[in-house]
Amino acid sequence: MHRAGRPRDLRLVLPALGGWAAALIGVFWPSASWPLVGGSLAGAVIVALFGRARHSRECRGRHGLAVVVCVVMAGVALSVASATPSRERAAAGDGRVVELQAEVTSSASPGRDGRLWVDAQTIGLGAPGEVSAVSVLVRIGVAESDGVDPGARLRVIGEAEATDPGERAVLVVYATEAQVMRGTEGVFAIAAGLRHSFVQRVQRLPEPGASLLPGLAVGDTQAVSDALNDDMRSSGLSHLTAVSGANCAIVVGAIFWLTALCGGGRAARVVLALLGLAGFVVLVTPEPSVIRAAVMAAVGMLTVLLGRPSAGAGLLALCAVGILLADPWLAATPGFALSVAASGALILLAPLLAVGLGRFLPQPVALAVAVPLAAQLACGPIIALFAEQQSLVGVAANLVAAPAAPIATVIGLIACLAAPVPGVADLLSASAWLPAAWIATTATTAADLPHGQLLLPAGMTSAVLVAAVSGAIVLVLIRPAAVPGRCSAVRVLALLRGGAATVLVLALSLGGARILLDGPLATLAAPEGWSIAACDVGQGDAVLVRSGDAVALIDTGPAPEPLSACLRSLGVAHVDLLVLTHFDLDHVGGTAAVRGRVGAVLHGPTAEETERRLLRDLADGGARVDEASTGKTGVLGQARWRVLWPRRPSPAFPSGNDASVVMEFDGGGVPRSIYLGDLSAAPQRVLLRAARLGRYDVVKVAHHGSADQDPDLYQALATRAALFSVGADNDYGHPRAETLELLAASGARVLRTDERGRILLGLRDGELRVWTEKVGP
């Protein structure tokens, strides 16, 4: 911890911020790169000439810093400009089937669709002789993943899709054929063998912990389930799921401690730590995120070697500049921003918070709390830009899990290296399993805590709001005397603390009111007479049907948090019947919200192992699982339900949207209603011919109101209310104007969740009643 009399050297922060700004401008607007190069160099020349005419040493220093900022901006912009032509040539493959040869640069990670994704650097792309060295993202099947390790060379044929400006990968290639032309060689092949042996050994251990341990120790996340991944993210522990700066710091700290225990001096500790860190990077695969984390960890070692902890901020800024010069597209990635923000917070903010917290807590406890709190406060605004949830239990969860992380990482690493001695490796793996299970249990418990996450719409407004609250917390906690500077600065800080306290009181009051309205008072805002509820879960489906005390849920939306909020607001604690119409993410992504609270499950046809794994998770939680098909019937309270689609077997519609489960509910106070999943026009026509449909009070419009609808079906349904479960400003243009006109022409009342929020419907004296969260247009 630095003293007030030794201020941090923050001069290099300005060049880093300038380089970051130049990178963002260049990657989002590539055509501005060359003008930015010229403008920055011209600015450097003008400032240099102007500064030479000044005699003041202080003025010359400021002008010199301005020159450095301009030169860094020019360098980063030049890096973007030089890479742009090859990226544009590669982007011309958008929408085409391409053949490429590429070298894998990351380990495979599982996607929500059950397939694996790898980053790669192209060696050849397109026609023979047309070579373009660019970054691509390749989706391959699990069966094709043998030998796909960093350093391997692939031949891929698949459909290419150009990414948006700012994305590091130029193309996403959906492989229809993938072949390993050359496996990993040399030291990387040895590392891959050790990794695979360790992962296979750990898979024999029980859950929780077995799936998390490979990620903690060697960065292999393929075994981490979607549910555990969601829990780790919700509890603020996602940095432990895979290799991050925390893992690198643990490795460095362990080597420092062992070297000191053996009597090694400062230089020996740093040199051995650097060697150990390099070996760790090779073992866990030298992909960009791992290298970035290792560079950030190396910053701390350099400050120790120099004996100047106060220089940490400058070295961090210097490393950020070097990374951006090498790969400017990292500037637009959340991971890079979070790494820099967390590292900067540990260097600059954690010591100040530790001093402030020391007024209320013992010093060791204050320091332990200050570290995760500083990282959380610095990263919160960045998270709000990209994600819709803020963890309110992240600091507490990190305090509970932190002691176990270094134990699992270090022992797991040793177990991986001990693979040639099976007995020792088994013993060490079992020893590392216990702390990994502790972390997994902590994540699951923290994620299940009521009101553990704050839901905010992702974007700049939420980021500014979170930044204001984070800044207020910092101002209230730190001591003015702990801030280096003049007395006037201390007095200004003291004045700001009063305003910050006001902001916190207001935020706590609003947050407390929100917790009451979402918790004990949640059901007071919902009418008693509802029997159908379309939850506002964004671009996805989640519809509740209630008869008496029995509740059915048709699909779970794209994420657990919005569904959980909807269930709380309606007082739904148990789901008697869960219908998963099909397994697209926008229909099953929120299933974790009801895991362990489901009586029975009806589902559409399965095609991938991840779909079957999801059903096994529900069965393990106590649910009876059955595949839906035409003719199945049952009761929900006093209401009756019937499955109208899909037919089984159906070669024409084997799985996916066109095999969506279509349900009908009637009686028991439930309006006669039909839920069409994501059916397109072709199966809609077959359904109309095959089923006795008649008139319905309510229809859940197929596929969020896409244009692919059969007008005859909706004419036959003659519905009174048409539900569109759709996200605001979605990328698909749903609901389409022609579909809205189709339903309006049939006389239906159009009800959209993007315009009205949560929509409730019920029957009273035979009349259809509608309650909406918002007043629609």
ZAMARGU-4260 file (C-alpha; in steps of 0.2 Angstrom, whole numbers, plus 5000, padded with zeros to 4 digits):
<rodrens>
0) 5000/5000/5000 | 5007/5017/4995 | 5008/5031/5007 | 5000/5048/5004 | 5017/5056/5001
5) 5021/5045/4986 | 5009/5049/4973 | 5006/5037/4959 | 5014/5041/4942 | 4999/5043/4931
10) 5007/5051/4916 | 5007/5036/4905 | 4988/5034/4907 | 4985/5048/4895 | 4994/5039/4880
15) 4985/5023/4884 | 4968/5032/4884 | 4973/5041/4868 | 4978/5024/4860 | 4962/5016/4866
20) 4952/5030/4858 | 4961/5029/4842 | 4958/5010/4841 | 4940/5012/4844 | 4938/5025/4830
25) 4948/5014/4818 | 4940/4997/4821 | 4922/5004/4821 | 4926/5016/4806 | 4940/5009/4796
30) 4939/5023/4783 | 4944/5035/4797 | 4961/5026/4800 | 4972/5035/4788 | 4965/5052/4791
35) 4968/5048/4810 | 4986/5043/4806 | 4989/5059/4797 | 4980/5070/4809 | 4989/5063/4824
40) 5007/5064/4816 | 5003/5082/4811 | 4997/5086/4829 | 5013/5078/4836 | 5024/5090/4825
45) 5014/5105/4829 | 5015/5102/4848 | 5033/5098/4847 | 5037/5114/4838 | 5026/5124/4849
50) 5034/5116/4865 | 5052/5120/4859 | 5048/5139/4859 | 5043/5138/4878 | 5056/5140/4891
55) 5047/5133/4906 | 5052/5116/4910 | 5035/5111/4916 | 5027/5117/4900 | 5040/5107/4890
60) 5036/5092/4900 | 5017/5094/4896 | 5020/5096/4878 | 5032/5081/4877 | 5017/5071/4885
65) 5005/5078/4872 | 5018/5072/4858 | 5018/5055/4865 | 4999/5054/4865 | 4999/5059/4847
70) 5012/5047/4842 | 5003/5032/4851 | 4987/5037/4843 | 4995/5037/4826 | 5004/5020/4829
75) 4987/5012/4834 | 4978/5020/4819 | 4992/5014/4807 | 4990/4996/4814 | 4971/4997/4810
80) 4974/5004/4793 | 4987/4992/4788 | 4976/4977/4793 | 4960/4984/4785 | 4963/4979/4766
85) 4965/4960/4770 | 4950/4961/4782 | 4939/4969/4768 | 4945/4955/4756 | 4940/4942/4768
90) 4923/4950/4772 | 4918/4949/4754 | 4915/4930/4758 | 4899/4935/4767 | 4885/4924/4763
95) 4895/4912/4753 | 4902/4894/4755 | 4920/4896/4757 | 4935/4885/4759 | 4949/4890/4770
100) 4965/4884/4779 | 4968/4891/4796 | 4979/4889/4811 | 4969/4887/4828 | 4973/4900/4840
105) 4961/4895/4855 | 4955/4880/4863 | 4938/4875/4859 | 4923/4882/4869 | 4905/4875/4869
110) 4891/4886/4862 | 4873/4886/4867 | 4869/4876/4852 | 4880/4861/4858 | 4893/4864/4845
115) 4911/4870/4848 | 4919/4887/4843 | 4937/4890/4840 | 4947/4906/4835 | 4958/4904/4820
120) 4970/4914/4810 | 4968/4910/4791 | 4982/4904/4780 | 4972/4903/4764 | 4955/4909/4760
125) 4945/4908/4744 | 4952/4904/4727 | 4969/4896/4726 | 4983/4909/4728 | 4971/4921/4737
130) 4979/4922/4754 | 4972/4933/4768 | 4979/4932/4786 | 4964/4937/4796 | 4955/4931/4812
135) 4940/4920/4810 | 4928/4911/4822 | 4924/4893/4816 | 4910/4883/4822 | 4913/4864/4821
140) 4904/4848/4828 | 4909/4839/4843 | 4913/4824/4832 | 4926/4834/4822 | 4935/4841/4837
145) 4948/4828/4839 | 4965/4836/4837 | 4958/4853/4836 | 4971/4862/4848 | 4980/4878/4847
150) 4993/4877/4834 | 4984/4864/4824 | 4980/4868/4805 | 4962/4865/4799 | 4954/4864/4782
155) 4936/4870/4783 | 4922/4871/4771 | 4907/4881/4777 | 4895/4895/4775 | 4903/4912/4780
160) 4895/4927/4788 | 4903/4944/4790 | 4904/4951/4808 | 4899/4968/4813 | 4912/4982/4813
165) 4922/4981/4829 | 4922/4962/4830 | 4940/4955/4831 | 4935/4940/4820 | 4931/4945/4802
170) 4920/4930/4798 | 4910/4917/4807 | 4912/4901/4797 | 4898/4887/4800 | 4908/4872/4796
175) 4900/4858/4786 | 4916/4849/4784 | 4932/4851/4795 | 4948/4842/4794 | 4964/4843/4804
180) 4978/4844/4791 | 4992/4845/4804 | 4991/4842/4823 | 4999/4853/4836 | 5018/4851/4836
185) 5032/4852/4848 | 5030/4859/4866 | 5012/4863/4862 | 5008/4845/4858 | 5016/4840/4874
190) 5005/4853/4883 | 4989/4847/4874 | 4993/4829/4879 | 4995/4834/4897 | 4979/4844/4897
195) 4968/4830/4889 | 4974/4817/4901 | 4970/4829/4916 | 4953/4832/4909 | 4949/4814/4907
200) 4955/4810/4924 | 4944/4824/4932 | 4929/4818/4923 | 4928/4803/4933 | 4925/4814/4949
205) 4908/4819/4955 | 4899/4835/4953 | 4899/4849/4958 | 4917/4853/4955 | 4922/4840/4942
210) 4917/4851/4927 | 4924/4867/4935 | 4941/4860/4940 | 4948/4859/4922 | 4943/4878/4919
215) 4952/4883/4935 | 4968/4873/4932 | 4971/4873/4913 | 4957/4884/4905 | 4947/4870/4898
220) 4928/4875/4899 | 4920/4862/4888 | 4913/4852/4903 | 4905/4867/4911 | 4886/4866/4910
225) 4876/4881/4905 | 4867/4881/4922 | 4884/4882/4931 | 4891/4895/4919 | 4875/4905/4922
230) 4877/4903/4941 | 4896/4908/4940 | 4891/4924/4930 | 4876/4928/4942 | 4887/4927/4957
235) 4902/4937/4950 | 4913/4922/4950 | 4914/4920/4931 | 4933/4925/4931 | 4936/4909/4939
240) 4927/4898/4926 | 4942/4900/4914 | 4960/4906/4914 | 4960/4925/4918 | 4972/4937/4927
245) 4967/4929/4944 | 4974/4912/4938 | 4990/4921/4932 | 4991/4930/4948 | 4989/4914/4958
250) 5003/4905/4948 | 5014/4920/4951 | 5010/4921/4969 | 5014/4903/4972 | 5031/4904/4963
255) 5035/4920/4973 | 5031/4911/4990 | 5040/4895/4986 | 5055/4904/4980 | 5055/4915/4996
260) 5053/4899/5006 | 5069/4892/4998 | 5078/4909/5002 | 5078/4916/4985 | 5080/4935/4983
265) 5069/4948/4974 | 5077/4945/4957 | 5076/4926/4958 | 5058/4927/4963 | 5054/4938/4948
270) 5064/4928/4935 | 5057/4911/4941 | 5039/4918/4941 | 5041/4925/4923 | 5047/4907/4918
275) 5033/4899/4927 | 5020/4911/4920 | 5027/4907/4902 | 5025/4889/4905 | 5008/4891/4912
280) 5003/4901/4896 | 5009/4886/4885 | 5000/4873/4896 | 4983/4882/4895 | 4985/4887/4877
285) 4993/4904/4872 | 4976/4912/4865 | 4974/4931/4866 | 4964/4931/4882 | 4977/4921/4891
290) 4992/4931/4884 | 4982/4947/4889 | 4980/4940/4907 | 4998/4935/4908 | 5004/4952/4902
295) 4993/4960/4916 | 5001/4949/4929 | 5018/4952/4923 | 5015/4971/4926 | 5014/4967/4945
300) 5031/4957/4944 | 5040/4972/4935 | 5034/4984/4949 | 5041/4972/4962 | 5058/4970/4952
305) 5059/4989/4951 | 5055/4991/4969 | 5042/5005/4964 | 5025/4999/4967 | 5019/5017/4963
310) 5025/5014/4945 | 5012/5001/4943 | 4999/5012/4935 | 5011/5018/4922 | 5017/5000/4918
315) 4999/4995/4916 | 4996/5009/4904 | 5012/5004/4894 | 5006/4986/4893 | 4989/4992/4887
320) 4997/5002/4873 | 5008/4988/4868 | 4993/4976/4867 | 4983/4989/4857 | 4997/4991/4845
325) 4998/4973/4842 | 4979/4970/4840 | 4969/4986/4840 | 4952/4976/4839 | 4955/4970/4857
330) 4950/4988/4861 | 4931/4984/4858 | 4931/4968/4867 | 4923/4967/4885 | 4937/4955/4891
335) 4951/4968/4887 | 4942/4982/4895 | 4938/4972/4911 | 4956/4966/4912 | 4963/4984/4912
340) 4949/4991/4923 | 4951/4977/4936 | 4970/4978/4936 | 4970/4997/4937 | 4957/4996/4952
345) 4969/4984/4961 | 4983/4996/4959 | 4975/5013/4962 | 4959/5010/4971 | 4961/4995/4982
350) 4974/5003/4994 | 4963/5019/4996 | 4948/5008/5000 | 4958/4997/5012 | 4963/5013/5022
355) 4945/5019/5022 | 4938/5002/5027 | 4951/5001/5041 | 4941/5013/5051 | 4928/5000/5053
360) 4936/4983/5051 | 4953/4975/5056 | 4966/4979/5043 | 4968/4961/5036 | 4949/4960/5034
365) 4949/4978/5026 | 4962/4973/5013 | 4953/4957/5009 | 4936/4966/5006 | 4945/4980/4997
370) 4952/4969/4983 | 4936/4962/4976 | 4926/4978/4980 | 4938/4988/4970 | 4937/4976/4955
375) 4918/4976/4956 | 4916/4995/4957 | 4928/4997/4942 | 4921/4984/4931 | 4902/4987/4935
380) 4900/5001/4922 | 4909/4991/4909 | 4898/4976/4912 | 4882/4987/4911 | 4887/4991/4893
385) 4886/4973/4888 | 4876/4963/4900 | 4859/4966/4908 | 4863/4961/4926 | 4874/4967/4940
390) 4879/4955/4954 | 4874/4962/4971 | 4882/4947/4980 | 4899/4947/4970 | 4910/4954/4983
395) 4903/4942/4996 | 4904/4927/4984 | 4922/4932/4980 | 4927/4933/4998 | 4920/4915/5001
400) 4927/4907/4986 | 4944/4917/4986 | 4953/4905/4998 | 4948/4890/4988 | 4953/4897/4971
405) 4972/4896/4973 | 4972/4879/4981 | 4962/4872/4966 | 4972/4881/4953 | 4989/4876/4960
410) 4985/4858/4965 | 4976/4856/4949 | 4991/4862/4939 | 5003/4850/4948 | 4990/4836/4945
415) 4991/4840/4926 | 5010/4840/4926 | 5010/4823/4935 | 5000/4814/4922 | 5014/4803/4918
420) 5013/4796/4936 | 4994/4790/4936 | 4993/4786/4955 | 5000/4803/4960 | 4990/4812/4947
425) 4974/4804/4953 | 4978/4809/4971 | 4981/4827/4967 | 4966/4828/4956 | 4955/4822/4970
430) 4963/4834/4982 | 4960/4849/4969 | 4942/4843/4967 | 4937/4848/4985 | 4941/4867/4983
435) 4933/4867/4965 | 4917/4859/4973 | 4917/4873/4986 | 4918/4886/4972 | 4904/4878/4962
440) 4893/4877/4978 | 4897/4895/4982 | 4892/4900/4965 | 4875/4890/4965 | 4871/4896/4982
445) 4874/4914/4978 | 4865/4914/4962 | 4850/4907/4970 | 4849/4921/4983 | 4834/4932/4981
450) 4838/4949/4973 | 4856/4944/4971 | 4856/4952/4954 | 4850/4969/4948 | 4843/4969/4931
455) 4847/4984/4920 | 4845/4986/4901 | 4862/4985/4893 | 4869/5002/4886 | 4876/5018/4890
460) 4863/5025/4901 | 4865/5010/4913 | 4884/5012/4912 | 4882/5030/4917 | 4870/5025/4931
465) 4881/5011/4938 | 4897/5023/4937 | 4888/5036/4947 | 4884/5024/4961 | 4901/5016/4960
470) 4909/5033/4962 | 4898/5038/4976 | 4903/5022/4985 | 4921/5026/4983 | 4919/5044/4989
475) 4910/5038/5005 | 4922/5024/5009 | 4939/5032/5007 | 4947/5044/5019 | 4952/5061/5013
480) 4968/5060/5022 | 4972/5044/5012 | 4971/5054/4995 | 4988/5061/4990 | 4987/5079/4984
485) 4985/5097/4991 | 4974/5103/5005 | 4962/5111/4993 | 4960/5094/4984 | 4956/5086/5001
490) 4943/5100/5004 | 4935/5097/4987 | 4934/5078/4991 | 4926/5082/5008 | 4912/5092/4999
495) 4910/5079/4986 | 4907/5066/5000 | 4891/5074/5005 | 4884/5073/4987 | 4890/5055/4986
500) 4881/5051/5002 | 4865/5058/4995 | 4866/5048/4979 | 4869/5032/4989 | 4854/5036/5000
505) 4843/5039/4985 | 4850/5023/4976 | 4847/5012/4992 | 4829/5019/4994 | 4825/5015/4976
510) 4833/4998/4977 | 4824/4994/4993 | 4808/4999/4985 | 4812/4988/4970 | 4816/4973/4981
515) 4799/4975/4990 | 4790/4977/4974 | 4799/4962/4967 | 4798/4952/4983 | 4785/4953/4997
520) 4774/4965/4988 | 4776/4958/4970 | 4759/4950/4969 | 4750/4965/4975 | 4752/4973/4957
525) 4745/4958/4948 | 4726/4956/4946 | 4718/4940/4954 | 4709/4935/4938 | 4723/4932/4926
530) 4724/4915/4918 | 4737/4918/4904 | 4753/4928/4906 | 4765/4933/4893 | 4781/4937/4902
535) 4792/4951/4895 | 4808/4942/4893 | 4815/4951/4878 | 4817/4942/4861 | 4810/4925/4866
540) 4795/4916/4873 | 4789/4913/4891 | 4770/4911/4893 | 4761/4905/4909 | 4744/4897/4909
545) 4735/4895/4926 | 4720/4886/4931 | 4716/4887/4950 | 4733/4883/4959 | 4740/4874/4944
550) 4752/4883/4932 | 4760/4878/4916 | 4775/4887/4908 | 4777/4887/4889 | 4796/4890/4886
555) 4808/4900/4897 | 4815/4914/4886 | 4833/4918/4883 | 4839/4920/4900 | 4835/4915/4918
560) 4834/4933/4926 | 4819/4940/4917 | 4809/4924/4919 | 4813/4924/4938 | 4807/4942/4939
565) 4791/4938/4930 | 4788/4922/4941 | 4791/4932/4957 | 4779/4946/4952 | 4765/4933/4949
570) 4769/4923/4965 | 4773/4907/4955 | 4784/4896/4965 | 4781/4879/4957 | 4778/4875/4939
575) 4766/4859/4937 | 4769/4858/4918 | 4784/4865/4908 | 4783/4864/4889 | 4799/4867/4879
580) 4792/4869/4862 | 4810/4867/4854 | 4828/4870/4860 | 4833/4887/4852 | 4841/4898/4865
585) 4827/4911/4865 | 4815/4897/4871 | 4826/4887/4883 | 4839/4899/4889 | 4830/4903/4905
590) 4827/4885/4911 | 4839/4887/4925 | 4826/4899/4933 | 4814/4884/4936 | 4826/4870/4939
595) 4821/4860/4954 | 4803/4867/4954 | 4795/4858/4939 | 4783/4843/4941 | 4782/4837/4923
600) 4791/4842/4906 | 4784/4840/4888 | 4797/4844/4875 | 4800/4844/4856 | 4812/4832/4847
605) 4830/4833/4852 | 4844/4833/4840 | 4860/4838/4850 | 4868/4832/4866 | 4866/4849/4875
610) 4847/4847/4873 | 4847/4830/4881 | 4859/4836/4895 | 4846/4850/4898 | 4832/4837/4900
615) 4843/4826/4911 | 4846/4842/4923 | 4827/4844/4924 | 4825/4826/4928 | 4838/4826/4941
620) 4828/4841/4949 | 4813/4829/4951 | 4803/4832/4935 | 4795/4819/4924 | 4801/4821/4906
625) 4791/4816/4891 | 4792/4820/4872 | 4777/4828/4865 | 4768/4822/4850 | 4751/4824/4842
630) 4737/4817/4852 | 4744/4818/4870 | 4732/4826/4882 | 4731/4830/4900 | 4724/4842/4913
635) 4730/4857/4922 | 4719/4861/4937 | 4702/4861/4930 | 4708/4865/4912 | 4712/4853/4898
640) 4727/4853/4887 | 4730/4844/4870 | 4746/4843/4860 | 4742/4847/4842 | 4760/4846/4834
645) 4772/4839/4830 | 4768/4822/4822 | 4780/4808/4827 | 4790/4803/4817 | 4790/4817/4804
650) 4804/4816/4791 | 4799/4832/4784 | 4800/4842/4801 | 4812/4832/4812 | 4817/4845/4824
655) 4819/4864/4827 | 4807/4878/4823 | 4795/4867/4812 | 4794/4854/4825 | 4789/4866/4839
660) 4776/4859/4851 | 4759/4867/4848 | 4748/4867/4863 | 4730/4870/4866 | 4722/4875/4883
665) 4703/4876/4886 | 4691/4876/4901 | 4694/4879/4920 | 4694/4898/4918 | 4707/4898/4905
670) 4702/4906/4888 | 4703/4894/4874 | 4720/4897/4868 | 4733/4890/4856 | 4752/4892/4857
675) 4761/4890/4840 | 4779/4890/4845 | 4790/4895/4830 | 4781/4886/4817 | 4783/4892/4799
680) 4770/4893/4785 | 4773/4875/4779 | 4769/4866/4795 | 4755/4879/4799 | 4747/4873/4783
685) 4749/4855/4787 | 4742/4858/4805 | 4727/4867/4798 | 4722/4852/4787 | 4726/4839/4800
690) 4719/4846/4817 | 4701/4851/4822 | 4705/4869/4827 | 4690/4880/4827 | 4689/4898/4835
695) 4701/4903/4849 | 4701/4917/4861 | 4720/4919/4862 | 4734/4914/4850 | 4752/4916/4853
700) 4758/4921/4836 | 4771/4909/4829 | 4790/4914/4828 | 4788/4931/4836 | 4778/4938/4822
705) 4790/4933/4808 | 4784/4936/4790 | 4783/4917/4787 | 4765/4914/4791 | 4750/4905/4783
710) 4735/4918/4782 | 4723/4904/4781 | 4728/4897/4798 | 4725/4914/4807 | 4709/4916/4797
715) 4702/4900/4803 | 4708/4903/4821 | 4697/4919/4821 | 4706/4924/4837 | 4701/4939/4849
720) 4718/4942/4855 | 4735/4939/4847 | 4750/4938/4858 | 4767/4943/4851 | 4782/4938/4863
725) 4796/4949/4856 | 4810/4960/4861 | 4811/4979/4859 | 4822/4984/4844 | 4827/4966/4840
730) 4839/4963/4825 | 4826/4952/4816 | 4813/4966/4813 | 4800/4956/4823 | 4785/4957/4822
735) 4785/4960/4803 | 4772/4973/4797 | 4764/4960/4785 | 4760/4949/4800 | 4753/4963/4810
740) 4742/4968/4796 | 4737/4950/4794 | 4731/4948/4812 | 4723/4966/4812 | 4713/4961/4797
745) 4706/4945/4805 | 4699/4956/4819 | 4712/4951/4833 | 4718/4963/4846 | 4737/4964/4844
750) 4746/4963/4861 | 4765/4965/4860 | 4777/4963/4875 | 4790/4975/4867 | 4777/4988/4868
755) 4766/4983/4883 | 4778/4973/4894 | 4770/4959/4904 | 4753/4955/4897 | 4740/4946/4907
760) 4723/4939/4901 | 4708/4931/4910 | 4690/4928/4908 | 4676/4937/4918 | 4658/4932/4914
765) 4663/4926/4897 | 4672/4942/4892 | 4691/4942/4889 | 4700/4954/4901 | 4717/4961/4897
770) 4730/4969/4909 | 4746/4976/4903 | 4762/4983/4912 | 4763/4998/4901 | 4751/5008/4891
775) 4754/5003/4872 | 4752/5015/4857
</rodrens>
